[in-house]
Amino acid sequence: MTIAAIQEEIIDEFSLFDDWLDKYEHIIEIGKELEPMDAGFQTEDNLVKGCQSQVWLHAAMEGEQLVFQANSDAIITKGLVALMVRVLSGHRPEEIAQADMAFIEAIGLHEHLSPTRSNGLASMVKKMKMFGLAYQAKQMK
């Protein structure tokens, strides 16, 4: 499934909810379904800077695809990083680096998250895209 198709799927999911309390509940549920992160990856190097909560993000190549593992100590933030992993994990680095994360605006996250959570979300996206760029550069060597 392409990054764009996954985003469309998420937009469709969120359109089923009428109010933001239900959407927050859905984000929390998504976080609960996040694959457990290897505890060895919960290091200072993998911390996402700019998040109020602690968010760890690890990336590794599996074949030609970049795969992410993530975790957070806050339930909504864990759901947000789980959404990002769902969209970007398992794609080629150049696809990740160039991904248009339009679903964030389409489902209203920037509008309904607190400024600190919104900044944290932007930091997650930035770090994941930087991983994409870094692994893309490694492949070009």
FIKOLZA-1660 file (N, C-alpha, C; in steps of 0.1 Angstrom, whole numbers, plus 5000, padded with zeros to 4 digits):
% residues 141
   i   px   py   pz ch aa at
   1 5008 4988 5000  A  M  N
   1 5000 5000 5000  A  M CA
   1 5009 5012 5000  A  M  C
   2 5006 5022 4992  A  T  N
   2 5014 5034 4991  A  T CA
   2 5011 5043 5004  A  T  C
   3 5020 5053 5006  A  I  N
   3 5019 5062 5017  A  I CA
   3 5006 5070 5015  A  I  C
   4 5003 5074 5002  A  A  N
   4 4991 5082 5000  A  A CA
   4 4978 5073 5003  A  A  C
   5 4978 5061 4999  A  A  N
   5 4967 5052 5002  A  A CA
   5 4965 5050 5017  A  A  C
   6 4975 5048 5024  A  I  N
   6 4974 5047 5039  A  I CA
   6 4968 5059 5045  A  I  C
   7 4973 5071 5040  A  Q  N
   7 4967 5084 5045  A  Q CA
   7 4952 5085 5042  A  Q  C
   8 4948 5081 5030  A  E  N
   8 4934 5081 5026  A  E CA
   8 4926 5072 5036  A  E  C
   9 4931 5060 5039  A  E  N
   9 4925 5051 5048  A  E CA
   9 4923 5057 5062  A  E  C
  10 4933 5064 5066  A  I  N
  10 4932 5071 5079  A  I CA
  10 4922 5082 5079  A  I  C
  11 4922 5090 5068  A  I  N
  11 4912 5101 5067  A  I CA
  11 4898 5095 5067  A  I  C
  12 4896 5083 5060  A  D  N
  12 4883 5077 5060  A  D CA
  12 4879 5072 5074  A  D  C
  13 4888 5066 5081  A  E  N
  13 4886 5062 5095  A  E CA
  13 4881 5073 5104  A  E  C
  14 4889 5084 5103  A  F  N
  14 4885 5096 5112  A  F CA
  14 4872 5103 5108  A  F  C
  15 4868 5101 5096  A  S  N
  15 4856 5107 5091  A  S CA
  15 4844 5100 5098  A  S  C
  16 4846 5088 5103  A  L  N
  16 4835 5081 5110  A  L CA
  16 4831 5087 5123  A  L  C
  17 4840 5095 5129  A  F  N
  17 4837 5101 5142  A  F CA
  17 4832 5115 5140  A  F  C
  18 4822 5118 5148  A  D  N
  18 4815 5132 5147  A  D CA
  18 4822 5142 5156  A  D  C
  19 4828 5138 5168  A  D  N
  19 4834 5148 5176  A  D CA
  19 4848 5144 5180  A  D  C
  20 4855 5154 5185  A  W  N
  20 4869 5152 5188  A  W CA
  20 4872 5143 5200  A  W  C
  21 4863 5141 5209  A  L  N
  21 4865 5131 5220  A  L CA
  21 4866 5117 5214  A  L  C
  22 4857 5114 5205  A  D  N
  22 4858 5101 5198  A  D CA
  22 4870 5100 5190  A  D  C
  23 4875 5110 5184  A  K  N
  23 4887 5109 5176  A  K CA
  23 4899 5107 5186  A  K  C
  24 4899 5114 5197  A  Y  N
  24 4910 5112 5207  A  Y CA
  24 4910 5097 5212  A  Y  C
  25 4898 5092 5214  A  E  N
  25 4897 5078 5218  A  E CA
  25 4903 5069 5208  A  E  C
  26 4900 5072 5195  A  H  N
  26 4906 5064 5184  A  H CA
  26 4921 5065 5184  A  H  C
  27 4926 5077 5186  A  I  N
  27 4941 5079 5186  A  I CA
  27 4947 5070 5197  A  I  C
  28 4940 5070 5209  A  I  N
  28 4945 5062 5220  A  I CA
  28 4945 5047 5217  A  I  C
  29 4934 5043 5210  A  E  N
  29 4933 5029 5206  A  E CA
  29 4944 5025 5197  A  E  C
  30 4947 5034 5187  A  I  N
  30 4958 5032 5178  A  I CA
  30 4971 5030 5185  A  I  C
  31 4973 5038 5195  A  G  N
  31 4985 5037 5204  A  G CA
  31 4986 5024 5211  A  G  C
  32 4975 5019 5216  A  K  N
  32 4975 5006 5223  A  K CA
  32 4979 4995 5214  A  K  C
  33 4976 4996 5200  A  E  N
  33 4979 4986 5191  A  E CA
  33 4993 4987 5185  A  E  C
  34 5001 4997 5189  A  L  N
  34 5015 4999 5184  A  L CA
  34 5023 4987 5188  A  L  C
  35 5031 4981 5179  A  E  N
  35 5040 4970 5182  A  E CA
  35 5049 4975 5193  A  E  C
  36 5052 4966 5203  A  P  N
  36 5061 4970 5213  A  P CA
  36 5075 4973 5208  A  P  C
  37 5081 4983 5213  A  M  N
  37 5094 4987 5209  A  M CA
  37 5105 4979 5217  A  M  C
  38 5115 4975 5210  A  D  N
  38 5126 4968 5217  A  D CA
  38 5131 4978 5228  A  D  C
  39 5131 4974 5240  A  A  N
  39 5136 4983 5251  A  A CA
  39 5150 4988 5249  A  A  C
  40 5158 4981 5242  A  G  N
  40 5172 4985 5239  A  G CA
  40 5172 4998 5230  A  G  C
  41 5161 5001 5223  A  F  N
  41 5161 5012 5214  A  F CA
  41 5155 5025 5221  A  F  C
  42 5151 5023 5234  A  Q  N
  42 5146 5035 5241  A  Q CA
  42 5158 5042 5248  A  Q  C
  43 5166 5048 5239  A  T  N
  43 5178 5055 5243  A  T CA
  43 5177 5070 5241  A  T  C
  44 5187 5077 5246  A  E  N
  44 5187 5092 5244  A  E CA
  44 5188 5095 5230  A  E  C
  45 5196 5087 5222  A  D  N
  45 5198 5090 5207  A  D CA
  45 5184 5089 5200  A  D  C
  46 5176 5080 5205  A  N  N
  46 5163 5078 5198  A  N CA
  46 5151 5087 5203  A  N  C
  47 5154 5095 5213  A  L  N
  47 5144 5105 5217  A  L CA
  47 5141 5115 5207  A  L  C
  48 5128 5118 5205  A  V  N
  48 5124 5129 5196  A  V CA
  48 5125 5142 5203  A  V  C
  49 5134 5151 5199  A  K  N
  49 5135 5164 5205  A  K CA
  49 5123 5173 5201  A  K  C
  50 5118 5180 5210  A  G  N
  50 5107 5189 5207  A  G CA
  50 5093 5184 5212  A  G  C
  51 5093 5172 5217  A  C  N
  51 5081 5166 5223  A  C CA
  51 5081 5168 5238  A  C  C
  52 5069 5172 5243  A  Q  N
  52 5067 5174 5257  A  Q CA
  52 5068 5161 5264  A  Q  C
  53 5062 5151 5259  A  S  N
  53 5063 5137 5264  A  S CA
  53 5076 5131 5259  A  S  C
  54 5080 5119 5264  A  Q  N
  54 5091 5112 5259  A  Q CA
  54 5086 5103 5247  A  Q  C
  55 5092 5105 5236  A  V  N
  55 5089 5097 5224  A  V CA
  55 5102 5092 5218  A  V  C
  56 5103 5079 5216  A  W  N
  56 5114 5072 5211  A  W CA
  56 5111 5068 5197  A  W  C
  57 5120 5069 5188  A  L  N
  57 5118 5065 5174  A  L CA
  57 5131 5059 5169  A  L  C
  58 5130 5047 5164  A  H  N
  58 5141 5039 5159  A  H CA
  58 5138 5035 5144  A  H  C
  59 5148 5036 5136  A  A  N
  59 5146 5032 5122  A  A CA
  59 5157 5022 5118  A  A  C
  60 5154 5013 5109  A  A  N
  60 5163 5003 5104  A  A CA
  60 5158 4999 5090  A  A  C
  61 5168 4996 5082  A  M  N
  61 5165 4991 5068  A  M CA
  61 5162 4976 5069  A  M  C
  62 5151 4972 5063  A  E  N
  62 5148 4958 5061  A  E CA
  62 5146 4956 5046  A  E  C
  63 5156 4950 5039  A  G  N
  63 5156 4950 5025  A  G CA
  63 5158 4964 5020  A  G  C
  64 5148 4968 5011  A  E  N
  64 5149 4982 5006  A  E CA
  64 5139 4991 5013  A  E  C
  65 5133 4986 5024  A  Q  N
  65 5123 4994 5031  A  Q CA
  65 5128 4999 5045  A  Q  C
  66 5125 5011 5048  A  L  N
  66 5128 5016 5061  A  L CA
  66 5117 5013 5071  A  L  C
  67 5120 5007 5082  A  V  N
  67 5110 5002 5092  A  V CA
  67 5112 5010 5105  A  V  C
  68 5102 5015 5110  A  F  N
  68 5102 5023 5123  A  F CA
  68 5097 5015 5134  A  F  C
  69 5103 5017 5146  A  Q  N
  69 5097 5013 5159  A  Q CA
  69 5096 5025 5167  A  Q  C
  70 5086 5026 5175  A  A  N
  70 5084 5038 5183  A  A CA
  70 5077 5035 5196  A  A  C
  71 5078 5044 5206  A  N  N
  71 5071 5043 5218  A  N CA
  71 5070 5057 5225  A  N  C
  72 5061 5058 5234  A  S  N
  72 5059 5071 5241  A  S CA
  72 5054 5068 5255  A  S  C
  73 5057 5077 5265  A  D  N
  73 5052 5075 5278  A  D CA
  73 5039 5081 5281  A  D  C
  74 5033 5087 5270  A  A  N
  74 5020 5094 5271  A  A CA
  74 5010 5088 5261  A  A  C
  75 4998 5085 5265  A  I  N
  75 4989 5077 5257  A  I CA
  75 4985 5084 5244  A  I  C
  76 4982 5097 5244  A  I  N
  76 4978 5103 5232  A  I CA
  76 4990 5104 5223  A  I  C
  77 5001 5108 5228  A  T  N
  77 5014 5109 5220  A  T CA
  77 5017 5095 5214  A  T  C
  78 5015 5085 5222  A  K  N
  78 5018 5071 5217  A  K CA
  78 5009 5069 5205  A  K  C
  79 4997 5073 5205  A  G  N
  79 4988 5071 5194  A  G CA
  79 4992 5079 5182  A  G  C
  80 4997 5091 5184  A  L  N
  80 5002 5100 5173  A  L CA
  80 5014 5094 5166  A  L  C
  81 5023 5089 5174  A  V  N
  81 5035 5083 5168  A  V CA
  81 5031 5070 5161  A  V  C
  82 5021 5063 5167  A  A  N
  82 5017 5050 5160  A  A CA
  82 5011 5054 5146  A  A  C
  83 5003 5065 5146  A  L  N
  83 4998 5069 5133  A  L CA
  83 5010 5072 5123  A  L  C
  84 5020 5079 5127  A  M  N
  84 5031 5082 5119  A  M CA
  84 5038 5069 5114  A  M  C
  85 5040 5059 5123  A  V  N
  85 5046 5047 5120  A  V CA
  85 5037 5039 5109  A  V  C
  86 5024 5040 5112  A  R  N
  86 5015 5033 5102  A  R CA
  86 5017 5039 5088  A  R  C
  87 5018 5052 5087  A  V  N
  87 5019 5058 5074  A  V CA
  87 5033 5056 5068  A  V  C
  88 5043 5058 5075  A  L  N
  88 5057 5058 5069  A  L CA
  88 5065 5046 5070  A  L  C
  89 5062 5037 5079  A  S  N
  89 5070 5025 5080  A  S CA
  89 5068 5015 5069  A  S  C
  90 5079 5009 5064  A  G  N
  90 5077 4999 5054  A  G CA
  90 5078 5004 5040  A  G  C
  91 5084 5016 5038  A  H  N
  91 5085 5022 5025  A  H CA
  91 5099 5026 5022  A  H  C
  92 5102 5028 5010  A  R  N
  92 5116 5032 5006  A  R CA
  92 5120 5045 5012  A  R  C
  93 5133 5047 5016  A  P  N
  93 5137 5060 5022  A  P CA
  93 5133 5072 5014  A  P  C
  94 5134 5072 5001  A  E  N
  94 5131 5084 4993  A  E CA
  94 5116 5087 4993  A  E  C
  95 5108 5076 4994  A  E  N
  95 5093 5079 4996  A  E CA
  95 5090 5086 5009  A  E  C
  96 5097 5081 5019  A  I  N
  96 5095 5087 5033  A  I CA
  96 5099 5102 5033  A  I  C
  97 5111 5104 5027  A  A  N
  97 5117 5118 5027  A  A CA
  97 5108 5127 5019  A  A  C
  98 5101 5123 5009  A  Q  N
  98 5093 5131 5001  A  Q CA
  98 5078 5131 5004  A  Q  C
  99 5074 5123 5014  A  A  N
  99 5060 5122 5017  A  A CA
  99 5053 5135 5021  A  A  C
 100 5042 5137 5015  A  D  N
 100 5033 5148 5018  A  D CA
 100 5024 5143 5029  A  D  C
 101 5025 5148 5041  A  M  N
 101 5017 5143 5052  A  M CA
 101 5004 5150 5053  A  M  C
 102 4997 5151 5042  A  A  N
 102 4984 5159 5041  A  A CA
 102 4973 5154 5051  A  A  C
 103 4974 5141 5055  A  F  N
 103 4963 5136 5063  A  F CA
 103 4963 5143 5077  A  F  C
 104 4974 5148 5081  A  I  N
 104 4975 5155 5094  A  I CA
 104 4965 5167 5094  A  I  C
 105 4965 5174 5084  A  E  N
 105 4956 5186 5082  A  E CA
 105 4942 5181 5079  A  E  C
 106 4941 5171 5071  A  A  N
 106 4928 5166 5066  A  A CA
 106 4919 5160 5078  A  A  C
 107 4926 5154 5088  A  I  N
 107 4918 5149 5099  A  I CA
 107 4917 5159 5111  A  I  C
 108 4924 5171 5109  A  G  N
 108 4922 5182 5119  A  G CA
 108 4932 5181 5131  A  G  C
 109 4943 5174 5130  A  L  N
 109 4952 5172 5141  A  L CA
 109 4957 5186 5145  A  L  C
 110 4963 5194 5136  A  H  N
 110 4969 5207 5140  A  H CA
 110 4959 5215 5147  A  H  C
 111 4946 5215 5142  A  E  N
 111 4936 5223 5147  A  E CA
 111 4931 5219 5161  A  E  C
 112 4932 5206 5165  A  H  N
 112 4927 5201 5177  A  H CA
 112 4937 5197 5187  A  H  C
 113 4950 5196 5184  A  L  N
 113 4960 5193 5193  A  L CA
 113 4964 5206 5201  A  L  C
 114 4969 5204 5213  A  S  N
 114 4975 5215 5220  A  S CA
 114 4987 5220 5212  A  S  C
 115 4992 5232 5214  A  P  N
 115 5004 5237 5207  A  P CA
 115 5016 5228 5210  A  P  C
 116 5018 5223 5222  A  T  N
 116 5029 5215 5225  A  T CA
 116 5028 5201 5218  A  T  C
 117 5016 5195 5218  A  R  N
 117 5014 5182 5211  A  R CA
 117 5016 5184 5196  A  R  C
 118 5011 5195 5190  A  S  N
 118 5013 5198 5176  A  S CA
 118 5028 5200 5173  A  S  C
 119 5035 5207 5181  A  N  N
 119 5050 5208 5179  A  N CA
 119 5056 5194 5180  A  N  C
 120 5052 5186 5189  A  G  N
 120 5058 5173 5191  A  G CA
 120 5055 5164 5178  A  G  C
 121 5043 5165 5173  A  L  N
 121 5039 5158 5161  A  L CA
 121 5048 5162 5149  A  L  C
 122 5050 5175 5148  A  A  N
 122 5059 5181 5137  A  A CA
 122 5073 5175 5139  A  A  C
 123 5078 5174 5152  A  S  N
 123 5091 5169 5154  A  S CA
 123 5092 5154 5150  A  S  C
 124 5081 5147 5153  A  M  N
 124 5081 5132 5149  A  M CA
 124 5083 5131 5134  A  M  C
 125 5074 5139 5127  A  V  N
 125 5074 5138 5112  A  V CA
 125 5088 5142 5107  A  V  C
 126 5094 5153 5112  A  K  N
 126 5107 5158 5108  A  K CA
 126 5118 5147 5110  A  K  C
 127 5118 5140 5122  A  K  N
 127 5128 5130 5125  A  K CA
 127 5126 5118 5115  A  K  C
 128 5114 5114 5112  A  M  N
 128 5111 5103 5103  A  M CA
 128 5116 5106 5089  A  M  C
 129 5113 5118 5085  A  K  N
 129 5118 5123 5072  A  K CA
 129 5133 5124 5071  A  K  C
 130 5139 5128 5082  A  M  N
 130 5154 5129 5083  A  M CA
 130 5160 5115 5082  A  M  C
 131 5154 5105 5088  A  F  N
 131 5158 5091 5087  A  F CA
 131 5157 5087 5072  A  F  C
 132 5146 5091 5066  A  G  N
 132 5145 5088 5051  A  G CA
 132 5156 5094 5043  A  G  C
 133 5159 5106 5046  A  L  N
 133 5170 5113 5038  A  L CA
 133 5183 5106 5041  A  L  C
 134 5186 5103 5054  A  A  N
 134 5199 5097 5058  A  A CA
 134 5200 5083 5051  A  A  C
 135 5190 5075 5052  A  Y  N
 135 5191 5062 5046  A  Y CA
 135 5192 5063 5030  A  Y  C
 136 5185 5072 5025  A  Q  N
 136 5186 5075 5010  A  Q CA
 136 5200 5078 5006  A  Q  C
 137 5206 5087 5014  A  A  N
 137 5220 5091 5011  A  A CA
 137 5230 5079 5012  A  A  C
 138 5227 5070 5022  A  K  N
 138 5236 5058 5024  A  K CA
 138 5235 5049 5012  A  K  C
 139 5223 5048 5006  A  Q  N
 139 5220 5039 4995  A  Q CA
 139 5227 5045 4982  A  Q  C
 140 5229 5058 4982  A  M  N
 140 5235 5064 4970  A  M CA
 140 5251 5062 4970  A  M  C
 141 5257 5059 4981  A  K  N
 141 5271 5057 4982  A  K CA
 141 5276 5045 4974  A  K  C
% end
